[in-house]
Amino acid sequence: MTQRIAVVEDEPMMNDLICFVLNNAGFKTVSYTSARAAQAGLNRQFDLWLLDIMLETPTAGLDLMKAVREVNPNQAICFLSARDSELDKITGLEIGGDDYITKPFSKKELVLRITNILRRTAPATAAKASPEILQAGRIKIDLHSRRLWWQGDLINLTAKEFDLILLLIQNDGRTVDRHTILRIIWDTNYYGSGRVLDDTIRRVRKKLPDLQIETVYGEGYRVSGL
């Protein structure tokens, strides 16, 4: 069974990045951009809440954590924060967090920390999660092995090509702007030329000519024709 993670982060770009990385690692994420919005998820079943301490107000993250624990006292919770002092980390753990991740963090660190938290907090009898299969029209994607099929044919893709297709498909026809794509696919600290994105789009279009990757001029890209 796929493990479900509630992501509560009020910076839209960071929220998108976290969800993309975790979905790509085989988790199922539900995104909230405020503590108020996250109230709607209190009665939903999650394996982990990943939440920023600093949301709408300085105490919004902590108040949300308390509300989550009132519903489920054993709920696994991990805090995110740009504050890196030892006191902040100790405080975050003392008030009930299972772990504390400091921004900025790498994709690898995020996945490893989340995996370790879930391993520690999961019931001993929990079954091991099976590989996640994403089916979208004529495309099938195995998130565990990072393989993609088009109408049953396995397509040979580079890591960046795979990540780009996955990001566009997960946005379900919505336009993803160029800056967001560069920051997510080429990491949060990417400030290089946008030519790398143009080249990757060109290669994907060549490998998947029937997948309609539409250029939304002045904005970004979206997919159709699945």
Backbone as CSV, one residue per row, in Angstrom:
resi,resn,N_x,N_y,N_z,CA_x,CA_y,CA_z,C_x,C_y,C_z
1,MET,0.841,-1.203,0.000,0.000,0.000,0.000,0.876,1.253,0.000
2,THR,0.570,2.193,-0.881,1.358,3.412,-0.991,1.184,4.284,0.249
3,GLN,2.297,4.799,0.763,2.243,5.641,1.956,1.849,7.066,1.568
4,ARG,0.949,7.638,2.352,0.365,8.945,2.050,0.959,10.009,2.971
5,ILE,1.322,11.135,2.369,1.963,12.217,3.110,1.213,13.523,2.866
6,ALA,0.842,14.208,3.945,0.258,15.546,3.848,1.400,16.558,3.876
7,VAL,1.490,17.383,2.853,2.546,18.392,2.758,1.923,19.766,2.993
8,VAL,2.352,20.435,4.056,1.818,21.759,4.390,2.969,22.755,4.302
9,GLU,3.001,23.509,3.224,4.082,24.465,2.945,3.473,25.652,2.210
10,ASP,3.687,26.872,2.755,3.012,28.038,2.191,3.756,28.697,1.039
11,GLU,4.959,28.237,0.706,5.660,28.734,-0.477,5.304,27.814,-1.645
12,PRO,4.524,28.288,-2.621,4.032,27.408,-3.691,5.126,26.646,-4.422
13,MET,6.249,27.305,-4.727,7.306,26.628,-5.466,7.923,25.512,-4.631
14,MET,8.160,25.775,-3.356,8.711,24.757,-2.472,7.715,23.618,-2.284
15,ASN,6.439,23.953,-2.163,5.401,22.933,-2.026,5.395,22.020,-3.248
16,ASP,5.444,22.623,-4.449,5.465,21.835,-5.683,6.686,20.928,-5.738
17,LEU,7.835,21.461,-5.349,9.075,20.688,-5.385,9.000,19.488,-4.451
18,ILE,8.554,19.719,-3.215,8.466,18.637,-2.234,7.526,17.547,-2.731
19,CYS,6.364,17.946,-3.224,5.391,16.954,-3.705,5.938,16.182,-4.890
20,PHE,6.604,16.876,-5.793,7.168,16.196,-6.964,8.212,15.166,-6.544
21,VAL,9.127,15.563,-5.672,10.195,14.658,-5.239,9.614,13.436,-4.530
22,LEU,8.658,13.653,-3.634,8.085,12.531,-2.884,7.220,11.642,-3.771
23,ASN,6.450,12.232,-4.676,5.669,11.416,-5.615,6.592,10.581,-6.492
24,ASN,7.687,11.180,-6.910,8.652,10.491,-7.761,9.331,9.350,-7.014
25,ALA,9.386,9.462,-5.682,9.991,8.406,-4.861,8.990,7.308,-4.511
26,GLY,7.750,7.437,-4.978,6.762,6.387,-4.768,5.736,6.655,-3.693
27,PHE,5.777,7.854,-3.089,4.779,8.221,-2.092,3.585,8.898,-2.776
28,LYS,2.506,9.022,-2.039,1.329,9.759,-2.502,1.188,10.990,-1.628
29,THR,1.239,12.176,-2.239,1.170,13.402,-1.453,-0.152,14.127,-1.659
30,VAL,-0.558,14.836,-0.612,-1.691,15.759,-0.689,-1.161,17.112,-0.243
31,SER,-1.326,18.120,-1.088,-0.717,19.425,-0.854,-1.686,20.408,-0.204
32,TYR,-1.174,21.118,0.819,-1.908,22.227,1.434,-0.957,23.417,1.506
33,THR,-1.454,24.608,1.218,-0.589,25.784,1.214,-0.810,26.705,2.409
34,SER,-1.590,26.255,3.378,-1.783,27.032,4.605,-2.297,26.107,5.698
35,ALA,-2.133,26.543,6.939,-2.663,25.764,8.056,-4.186,25.724,7.991
36,ARG,-4.777,26.819,7.544,-6.241,26.865,7.424,-6.728,25.823,6.417
37,ALA,-6.068,25.755,5.258,-6.463,24.773,4.241,-6.259,23.352,4.741
38,ALA,-5.208,23.158,5.545,-4.893,21.815,6.038,-5.921,21.298,7.036
39,GLN,-6.729,22.186,7.596,-7.775,21.734,8.516,-8.701,20.724,7.844
40,ALA,-8.854,20.857,6.522,-9.736,19.945,5.784,-9.194,18.520,5.761
41,GLY,-7.908,18.370,6.064,-7.310,17.043,6.017,-7.164,16.362,7.364
42,LEU,-7.660,16.989,8.423,-7.448,16.436,9.761,-8.054,15.049,9.936
43,ASN,-9.155,14.785,9.272,-9.808,13.483,9.424,-9.466,12.503,8.305
44,ARG,-8.528,12.899,7.444,-8.063,11.983,6.412,-6.920,11.140,6.966
45,GLN,-6.710,9.991,6.376,-5.677,9.087,6.869,-4.362,9.354,6.143
46,PHE,-3.351,9.741,6.911,-2.009,9.963,6.369,-0.998,9.157,7.182
47,ASP,0.057,8.732,6.520,1.149,8.070,7.229,2.078,9.091,7.865
48,LEU,2.103,10.307,7.300,2.990,11.348,7.814,2.441,12.721,7.449
49,TRP,2.571,13.659,8.389,2.338,15.073,8.102,3.704,15.748,8.024
50,LEU,3.981,16.407,6.904,5.216,17.170,6.718,4.815,18.635,6.673
51,LEU,5.149,19.384,7.719,4.627,20.749,7.785,5.673,21.771,8.204
52,ASP,5.551,22.939,7.597,6.419,24.065,7.914,5.969,24.665,9.243
53,ILE,6.922,24.939,10.106,6.569,25.554,11.390,6.013,26.962,11.171
54,MET,6.651,27.718,10.267,6.247,29.102,10.013,5.274,29.137,8.844
55,LEU,3.986,29.193,9.132,2.975,29.280,8.079,2.382,30.688,8.082
56,GLU,1.048,30.827,8.160,0.465,32.171,8.110,0.921,33.046,9.275
57,THR,1.100,32.435,10.429,1.541,33.152,11.625,2.681,32.362,12.255
58,PRO,3.448,32.965,13.158,4.560,32.245,13.776,4.151,30.977,14.515
59,THR,2.887,30.885,14.943,2.458,29.704,15.703,1.538,28.781,14.904
60,ALA,1.274,29.121,13.637,0.293,28.344,12.861,0.707,26.891,12.700
61,GLY,2.010,26.656,12.458,2.478,25.286,12.293,2.330,24.471,13.565
62,LEU,2.667,25.077,14.689,2.560,24.375,15.967,1.098,24.125,16.331
63,ASP,0.249,25.097,16.051,-1.183,24.909,16.322,-1.755,23.785,15.463
64,LEU,-1.303,23.709,14.220,-1.766,22.639,13.337,-1.293,21.287,13.848
65,MET,-0.042,21.227,14.311,0.478,19.977,14.861,-0.371,19.497,16.030
66,LYS,-0.758,20.418,16.906,-1.594,20.051,18.050,-2.951,19.529,17.591
67,ALA,-3.520,20.167,16.556,-4.820,19.729,16.040,-4.724,18.335,15.427
68,VAL,-3.617,18.079,14.725,-3.405,16.752,14.129,-3.307,15.697,15.214
69,ARG,-2.565,15.998,16.277,-2.367,15.034,17.358,-3.637,14.835,18.188
70,GLU,-4.505,15.817,18.227,-5.787,15.628,18.924,-6.632,14.575,18.221
71,VAL,-6.551,14.555,16.896,-7.299,13.563,16.117,-6.621,12.203,16.194
72,ASN,-5.293,12.186,16.087,-4.526,10.937,16.119,-3.258,11.153,16.931
73,PRO,-3.254,10.765,18.202,-2.096,10.995,19.069,-0.816,10.334,18.578
74,ASN,-0.930,9.300,17.749,0.248,8.579,17.271,0.688,9.002,15.870
75,GLN,0.095,10.059,15.346,0.405,10.488,13.983,1.867,10.923,13.852
76,ALA,2.560,10.414,12.834,3.940,10.832,12.565,3.933,12.240,11.975
77,ILE,4.812,13.101,12.515,4.896,14.494,12.074,6.354,14.878,11.909
78,CYS,6.661,15.534,10.797,8.006,16.060,10.565,7.889,17.545,10.267
79,PHE,8.724,18.345,10.923,8.708,19.786,10.707,9.705,20.197,9.628
80,LEU,9.346,21.246,8.899,10.249,21.928,7.981,10.477,23.331,8.517
81,SER,11.704,23.829,8.399,11.953,25.196,8.831,13.240,25.714,8.217
82,ALA,13.258,27.016,7.949,14.479,27.662,7.475,15.371,28.041,8.648
83,ARG,14.864,27.899,9.867,15.638,28.231,11.068,16.495,27.036,11.451
84,ASP,17.803,27.264,11.566,18.747,26.153,11.678,19.439,26.071,13.037
85,SER,18.990,26.843,14.021,19.687,26.810,15.302,19.367,25.525,16.059
86,GLU,20.294,25.110,16.906,20.095,23.889,17.692,18.865,24.019,18.582
87,LEU,18.621,25.223,19.134,17.468,25.436,20.001,16.169,25.213,19.239
88,ASP,16.106,25.713,17.997,14.896,25.532,17.193,14.621,24.055,16.954
89,LYS,15.683,23.297,16.641,15.510,21.869,16.376,15.043,21.135,17.627
90,ILE,15.676,21.442,18.758,15.296,20.791,20.012,13.850,21.121,20.361
91,THR,13.472,22.403,20.186,12.095,22.812,20.478,11.113,22.066,19.592
92,GLY,11.436,21.957,18.301,10.560,21.251,17.373,10.349,19.812,17.760
93,LEU,11.392,19.158,18.239,11.282,17.761,18.652,10.588,17.640,20.005
94,GLU,10.858,18.581,20.901,10.257,18.513,22.234,8.742,18.690,22.187
95,ILE,8.245,19.480,21.243,6.803,19.724,21.202,6.053,18.625,20.474
96,GLY,6.761,17.616,20.007,6.056,16.465,19.452,6.432,16.048,18.057
97,GLY,7.380,16.742,17.422,7.793,16.341,16.085,8.635,15.075,16.121
98,ASP,8.468,14.217,15.105,9.285,13.009,15.010,10.627,13.296,14.358
99,ASP,10.717,14.378,13.608,11.979,14.796,13.008,11.842,16.254,12.596
100,TYR,12.967,16.837,12.173,13.037,18.261,11.869,13.996,18.419,10.699
101,ILE,13.501,18.900,9.560,14.329,19.069,8.371,14.539,20.558,8.128
102,THR,15.804,20.951,7.988,16.145,22.355,7.801,16.288,22.686,6.320
103,LYS,15.676,23.789,5.909,15.850,24.290,4.548,17.158,25.089,4.463
104,PRO,17.842,25.035,3.323,17.544,24.220,2.138,18.010,22.783,2.353
105,PHE,17.392,21.848,1.656,17.770,20.444,1.745,17.819,19.872,0.335
106,SER,18.561,18.795,0.168,18.644,18.154,-1.143,17.473,17.197,-1.324
107,LYS,17.203,16.829,-2.567,16.141,15.862,-2.845,16.436,14.544,-2.135
108,LYS,17.697,14.116,-2.203,18.079,12.837,-1.602,17.870,12.860,-0.098
109,GLU,18.270,13.964,0.550,18.088,14.059,2.003,16.615,13.986,2.368
110,LEU,15.774,14.704,1.622,14.342,14.710,1.915,13.769,13.303,1.866
111,VAL,14.057,12.568,0.800,13.511,11.216,0.647,14.039,10.290,1.735
112,LEU,15.332,10.375,2.025,15.916,9.501,3.046,15.338,9.793,4.426
113,ARG,15.190,11.064,4.757,14.661,11.418,6.078,13.212,10.963,6.214
114,ILE,12.413,11.183,5.169,11.012,10.765,5.208,10.912,9.249,5.315
115,THR,11.724,8.547,4.536,11.715,7.080,4.571,12.066,6.570,5.959
116,ASN,13.062,7.181,6.582,13.483,6.750,7.920,12.406,7.034,8.966
117,ILE,11.742,8.181,8.854,10.660,8.489,9.797,9.548,7.461,9.675
118,LEU,9.149,7.166,8.455,8.059,6.211,8.237,8.445,4.817,8.704
119,ARG,9.707,4.458,8.542,10.162,3.144,9.005,10.093,3.064,10.530
120,ARG,10.480,4.163,11.191,10.468,4.178,12.657,9.059,4.176,13.221
121,THR,8.150,4.870,12.551,6.816,5.073,13.116,5.773,4.089,12.612
122,ALA,6.092,3.328,11.569,5.112,2.380,11.024,4.923,1.216,11.978
123,PRO,3.703,0.654,12.051,3.481,-0.543,12.861,4.387,-1.674,12.392
124,ALA,4.807,-2.510,13.318,5.739,-3.587,12.986,5.173,-4.548,11.969
125,THR,3.855,-4.671,11.926,3.229,-5.627,11.015,2.852,-5.019,9.672
126,ALA,3.198,-3.735,9.467,2.800,-3.082,8.220,3.460,-3.752,7.031
127,ALA,2.682,-3.936,5.998,3.222,-4.571,4.793,4.103,-3.587,4.048
128,LYS,5.102,-4.112,3.402,5.999,-3.285,2.614,5.244,-2.715,1.419
129,ALA,5.425,-1.425,1.163,4.708,-0.786,0.064,5.141,-1.369,-1.272
130,SER,4.174,-1.596,-2.145,4.473,-2.125,-3.465,4.841,-0.984,-4.396
131,PRO,5.544,-1.286,-5.489,5.899,-0.232,-6.437,4.657,0.499,-6.926
132,GLU,4.779,1.783,-7.063,3.652,2.609,-7.480,3.576,2.667,-8.994
133,ILE,2.416,2.366,-9.551,2.189,2.450,-10.986,1.233,3.606,-11.261
134,LEU,1.659,4.517,-12.118,0.822,5.638,-12.522,0.343,5.389,-13.947
135,GLN,-0.972,5.352,-14.128,-1.561,5.155,-15.453,-2.275,6.436,-15.851
136,ALA,-1.891,7.005,-16.994,-2.521,8.232,-17.488,-2.744,8.080,-18.985
137,GLY,-3.958,7.670,-19.349,-4.245,7.460,-20.761,-3.367,6.374,-21.353
138,ARG,-2.630,6.719,-22.390,-1.773,5.746,-23.072,-0.409,5.583,-22.428
139,ILE,-0.170,6.330,-21.362,1.121,6.257,-20.664,0.982,5.446,-19.387
140,LYS,1.967,4.581,-19.141,2.078,3.890,-17.855,3.467,4.168,-17.305
141,ILE,3.526,4.554,-16.033,4.796,4.901,-15.402,4.971,4.086,-14.131
142,ASP,6.113,3.426,-14.018,6.493,2.733,-12.790,7.414,3.671,-12.019
143,LEU,6.898,4.261,-10.947,7.666,5.237,-10.179,8.824,4.598,-9.432
144,HIS,8.697,3.320,-9.117,9.751,2.637,-8.368,10.969,2.384,-9.257
145,SER,10.736,1.838,-10.444,11.849,1.526,-11.353,12.160,2.675,-12.303
146,ARG,11.306,3.721,-12.284,11.475,4.897,-13.149,11.488,4.489,-14.628
147,ARG,10.499,3.694,-15.001,10.330,3.298,-16.399,8.983,3.798,-16.906
148,LEU,8.925,4.058,-18.208,7.711,4.601,-18.816,7.380,3.833,-20.090
149,TRP,6.088,3.519,-20.243,5.605,2.841,-21.442,4.585,3.728,-22.149
150,TRP,4.636,3.739,-23.476,3.635,4.424,-24.289,2.936,3.377,-25.143
151,GLN,1.657,3.191,-24.910,0.859,2.176,-25.592,1.530,0.800,-25.521
152,GLY,2.094,0.503,-24.360,2.705,-0.800,-24.127,4.162,-0.902,-24.509
153,ASP,4.707,0.102,-25.193,6.115,0.075,-25.606,6.972,0.819,-24.586
154,LEU,8.029,0.159,-24.113,8.948,0.794,-23.168,9.751,1.871,-23.894
155,ILE,9.770,3.082,-23.328,10.477,4.210,-23.932,11.771,4.456,-23.161
156,ASN,12.868,4.540,-23.881,14.172,4.785,-23.262,14.329,6.280,-22.978
157,LEU,14.385,6.638,-21.700,14.451,8.039,-21.298,15.636,8.295,-20.384
158,THR,16.185,9.496,-20.464,17.171,9.917,-19.475,16.437,10.290,-18.188
159,ALA,17.194,10.489,-17.113,16.580,10.832,-15.824,15.798,12.146,-15.917
160,LYS,16.369,13.152,-16.580,15.700,14.450,-16.684,14.473,14.373,-17.579
161,GLU,14.545,13.589,-18.655,13.377,13.416,-19.525,12.234,12.763,-18.757
162,PHE,12.562,11.742,-17.973,11.549,11.064,-17.159,10.919,12.042,-16.168
163,ASP,11.765,12.797,-15.466,11.259,13.741,-14.467,10.366,14.807,-15.101
164,LEU,10.749,15.280,-16.278,9.966,16.309,-16.955,8.583,15.792,-17.341
165,ILE,8.531,14.599,-17.948,7.240,14.023,-18.332,6.366,13.809,-17.102
166,LEU,6.959,13.268,-16.039,6.198,12.999,-14.823,5.622,14.287,-14.242
167,LEU,6.431,15.335,-14.195,5.963,16.612,-13.648,4.779,17.151,-14.447
168,LEU,4.871,17.108,-15.765,3.791,17.629,-16.602,2.524,16.792,-16.461
169,ILE,2.677,15.467,-16.411,1.510,14.592,-16.276,0.839,14.786,-14.920
170,GLN,1.641,14.934,-13.873,1.073,15.109,-12.539,0.302,16.421,-12.410
171,ASN,0.578,17.376,-13.288,-0.164,18.638,-13.263,-1.430,18.584,-14.104
172,ASP,-1.677,17.429,-14.739,-2.990,17.096,-15.318,-3.556,18.185,-16.231
173,GLY,-2.779,18.561,-17.249,-3.254,19.536,-18.218,-3.042,20.984,-17.834
174,ARG,-2.602,21.235,-16.602,-2.333,22.612,-16.181,-0.959,23.048,-16.698
175,THR,-0.830,24.321,-16.995,0.446,24.855,-17.470,1.435,24.952,-16.313
176,VAL,2.649,24.442,-16.540,3.729,24.557,-15.558,4.730,25.563,-16.116
177,ASP,4.987,26.642,-15.380,5.851,27.682,-15.927,7.305,27.224,-15.984
178,ARG,8.063,27.832,-16.873,9.451,27.426,-17.127,10.305,27.497,-15.864
179,HIS,10.130,28.569,-15.096,10.952,28.734,-13.897,10.712,27.599,-12.914
180,THR,9.461,27.214,-12.729,9.144,26.109,-11.822,9.757,24.807,-12.316
181,ILE,9.671,24.547,-13.619,10.256,23.320,-14.169,11.754,23.283,-13.920
182,LEU,12.434,24.389,-14.195,13.888,24.431,-13.998,14.252,24.217,-12.536
183,ARG,13.495,24.824,-11.644,13.813,24.712,-10.217,13.551,23.307,-9.694
184,ILE,12.496,22.651,-10.197,12.158,21.318,-9.710,13.041,20.248,-10.340
185,ILE,13.170,20.271,-11.658,13.905,19.216,-12.357,15.407,19.380,-12.220
186,TRP,15.880,20.624,-12.250,17.323,20.853,-12.166,17.736,21.370,-10.794
187,ASP,16.906,21.092,-9.800,17.173,21.346,-8.387,16.908,22.801,-8.027
188,THR,16.785,23.026,-6.705,16.353,24.330,-6.202,17.391,25.416,-6.416
189,ASN,18.665,25.049,-6.607,19.709,26.062,-6.739,20.113,26.273,-8.190
190,TYR,19.225,25.901,-9.155,19.588,26.030,-10.561,19.323,27.449,-11.044
191,TYR,20.362,28.084,-11.574,20.213,29.423,-12.128,20.870,29.523,-13.503
192,GLY,21.024,28.390,-14.175,21.683,28.359,-15.476,20.757,28.754,-16.608
193,SER,21.221,28.475,-17.826,20.473,28.835,-19.021,19.225,27.979,-19.179
194,GLY,18.142,28.610,-19.677,16.921,27.874,-19.956,17.036,26.973,-21.163
195,ARG,18.166,27.040,-21.879,18.359,26.186,-23.052,18.297,24.716,-22.685
196,VAL,18.713,24.379,-21.475,18.700,22.976,-21.066,17.271,22.434,-21.068
197,LEU,16.302,23.258,-20.702,14.896,22.847,-20.745,14.424,22.705,-22.185
198,ASP,14.781,23.664,-23.035,14.388,23.597,-24.447,14.911,22.321,-25.101
199,ASP,16.163,21.973,-24.805,16.761,20.765,-25.384,16.050,19.509,-24.891
200,THR,15.688,19.488,-23.605,15.005,18.316,-23.043,13.607,18.168,-23.636
201,ILE,12.891,19.268,-23.784,11.567,19.239,-24.415,11.679,18.695,-25.839
202,ARG,12.682,19.154,-26.573,12.870,18.706,-27.958,13.107,17.200,-28.023
203,ARG,13.926,16.669,-27.106,14.216,15.228,-27.105,12.970,14.419,-26.743
204,VAL,12.206,14.897,-25.768,10.992,14.178,-25.365,9.980,14.159,-26.509
205,ARG,9.828,15.276,-27.193,8.903,15.324,-28.330,9.320,14.345,-29.427
206,LYS,10.614,14.174,-29.600,11.107,13.243,-30.620,10.837,11.802,-30.213
207,LYS,11.014,11.494,-28.936,10.808,10.127,-28.457,9.325,9.782,-28.317
208,LEU,8.497,10.796,-28.020,7.058,10.576,-27.835,6.288,11.554,-28.721
209,PRO,6.316,11.345,-30.033,5.693,12.307,-30.958,4.184,12.445,-30.790
210,ASP,3.523,11.407,-30.256,2.064,11.477,-30.085,1.649,12.089,-28.749
211,LEU,2.610,12.300,-27.858,2.328,13.001,-26.606,2.398,14.495,-26.894
212,GLN,1.302,15.162,-26.753,1.243,16.576,-27.118,1.743,17.441,-25.965
213,ILE,2.986,17.899,-26.091,3.541,18.845,-25.123,3.347,20.231,-25.720
214,GLU,2.399,20.960,-25.177,2.039,22.263,-25.727,2.894,23.364,-25.106
215,THR,3.388,24.245,-25.956,4.096,25.430,-25.490,3.088,26.550,-25.268
216,VAL,3.001,27.022,-24.042,2.131,28.156,-23.721,3.040,29.382,-23.674
217,TYR,3.051,30.140,-24.752,4.033,31.208,-24.912,3.945,32.243,-23.786
218,GLY,5.124,32.571,-23.273,5.209,33.513,-22.169,4.970,32.886,-20.816
219,GLU,4.617,31.583,-20.798,4.342,30.911,-19.527,5.185,29.648,-19.369
220,GLY,4.795,28.567,-20.056,5.521,27.314,-19.860,4.990,26.221,-20.762
221,TYR,4.740,25.040,-20.161,4.323,23.879,-20.941,3.198,23.130,-20.230
222,ARG,2.428,22.394,-21.033,1.430,21.484,-20.486,1.281,20.316,-21.458
223,VAL,0.739,19.197,-20.966,0.570,18.023,-21.818,-0.906,17.783,-22.106
224,SER,-1.146,17.199,-23.277,-2.480,16.744,-23.654,-2.280,15.562,-24.588
225,GLY,-3.340,14.997,-25.062,-3.234,13.878,-25.989,-2.855,12.575,-25.334
226,LEU,-3.166,12.427,-24.031,-2.852,11.174,-23.350,-3.810,10.075,-23.785
